[in-house]
């Protein structure tokens, strides 16, 4: 079942053929959503690959205008990273 790469989203369903519980059903329903991707990435097999950012990268492709609606405290990206 895990010996090859998945070729499409339907292959993901094969994982849960024999697993049926509240958690597996929830994952099946939400696995394509951003929050579930983030959750699984942070809690996956190697979550220690993250490093603290002290400054924004020089060629960071996100501007303050792009994320302004998401920044609840009305701060800039630079202020948030501090």
SVG drawing of the C-alpha trace seen along z (x, -y; Angstrom):
<svg xmlns="http://www.w3.org/2000/svg" viewBox="-16 -49 34 52">
<polyline fill="none" stroke="black" stroke-width="0.4" points="0.0,0.0 2.9,-2.4 5.5,-1.0 4.9,-3.6 4.1,-7.2 0.5,-8.2 -0.6,-9.0 -3.8,-10.9 -6.0,-11.9 -8.0,-8.7 -4.9,-6.8 -5.2,-8.6 -8.5,-6.8 -6.7,-3.4 -4.9,-4.2 -8.1,-4.3 -9.6,-1.1 -8.9,0.8 -8.7,-2.1 -12.1,-3.5 -12.4,-5.7 -13.3,-9.2 -9.8,-10.6 -9.4,-8.8 -12.8,-9.9 -12.0,-13.5 -8.7,-13.4 -10.4,-11.9 -12.9,-14.8 -10.3,-17.5 -6.9,-16.3 -6.9,-18.7 -7.5,-21.8 -4.7,-24.2 -5.1,-23.9 -4.8,-20.1 -1.7,-20.4 -0.2,-22.7 -1.1,-20.5 0.3,-17.4 3.5,-19.2 4.1,-20.6 3.4,-17.3 4.9,-15.1 7.9,-12.9 10.4,-15.8 9.0,-19.0 12.4,-20.2 13.3,-21.4 11.7,-24.7 14.0,-27.6 13.1,-30.9 13.1,-33.8 14.5,-37.0 14.2,-38.9 12.2,-38.5 14.2,-37.0 15.4,-39.5 13.2,-38.1 10.2,-37.3 7.3,-37.3 4.7,-38.5 3.9,-42.2 2.3,-43.9 -0.6,-44.7 -1.2,-41.1 -1.5,-40.0 -2.9,-43.2 -6.4,-41.7 -4.8,-38.7 -2.7,-40.8 -5.1,-41.4 -3.0,-43.9 -2.5,-46.2 1.2,-45.7 3.6,-45.3 5.3,-42.0 8.5,-43.4 6.9,-44.3 5.2,-41.0 8.4,-39.1 10.1,-41.0"/>
</svg>
